[in-house]
Amino acid sequence: MRLIEVRGLSIGYDGKTVVSGLNFDVNEGDFLCVFGENGSGKSSLIKAILGLKSTASGHIHFEKGFSRRDIGYMPQKTQVQRDFPASVGEVVLSGCQGSMGLRPFYGRVEKQKADAAMRRLNIFDIKKESYRSLSGGQQQRVLLARSLCGADRLILLDEPTTALDPIATGEFYRLIADLNRREGITVVMVSHDISGALRFSTSVLHLGGSEVMFYGKTADYVKTKIGESFMGGEAL
């Protein structure tokens, strides 16, 4: 089932088009990786899907029964986030804010949802620990749990493995793959770590030079010259 249809999309900023003529679909159960150099429009595309950035032309269509309220978002981690002075439980619970409307306080439903997300990602036992005292890998689990509190039908991840060591990166990929394969959560992930991400993705959108360099199944991408260059001849 198709969840999102993107057709003829052009995105730019400061009067410059960063990507144009973008056509692709996000289908239920996909693990779509978005690749490209800095400035190729990857993060702008994610923000456009979320309605946080306007588009120059084209459209983003959400299929009936699906909307932005069904999307959880994990943005790029900043230094402010790394040093956020709150407990793990408080950070995860803050992901419920978007569904609370004008209510100023968290209720039983939000607290149960946060606890469920923490158990889901095996961080419930550190619920009361300080977020900023955690390792990079643990912090990413917390931020992922936070995004699942917002919505868990589809999650958008923007460079989630940046600054993680190889072991933490591998663990995070396996965690996302597990959510995708076992729980059926659709994943759209922006990444610079092409060789690592390819091992878990089902499809690829590669942007470059204001155009689409590739869109299709991962198995087809690794057979192209650009895909082969990142895999170094290794099989998936």
Secondary structure, 3 states (H helix, E strand, C coil): CEEEEEEEEEEEECCEEEEEEEEEEEECCCEEEEECCCCCCHHHHHHHHCCCCCCCEEEEEECCCCCHHHEEEECCCCHHHHCCCCEHHHHHHHHHHHHCCCCCCCCHHHHHHHHHHHHHCCCHHHCCCEHHHCCHHHHHHHHHHHHHHHCCCEEEEECCCCCCCHHHHHHHHHHHHHHHHHHCCEEEEECCCHHHHCCCCCEEEEEECEEEEEEEEHHHHCCCHHHHHHHCCCCC
